């Protein structure tokens, strides 16, 4: 699976994040462990984290879903933790 993830990461970042967001509701049922791993990989990359935050926010506005809201909150928590470590 990590080979597949690395392959997918070779594509345009916004397209891959958008595709991930689109499949989250189904992925959490079929592969919950990957639903945790993939966001962590995204959050560890600064520009991907920003794109992820923006795309999740848009997805939540267009078709609200509790998972999107939870993921948005996790991004904010991660960013606040990074900020507190730097100060």
C-alpha positions, 0 to 999 in steps of 0.5 A: 500500500505504501508503494501505491501511496508513493505513486499517487504522491507523484501526481499533482498535489491538489488533485490527489488531495481532492480525490482523497477528500472525495473518497474519505467517507467510503475509505473510513469504512473499508480501510480505516487505518489508511484514513489515518495514515494518509492525512498524517502524511499530508499534514507533515508537508507544509504546502500540502497541509495548506492545500488540504485545509483549503480543499477540506473547507471547500468540500465542507461548504459544498457538501457538509460531512462530519468527517470533513469537519473533524479533519478540518479540526485536526488540521487546526490542532496540528497547526497550533501544535507546530506553532506552539513548538516554534515559540 
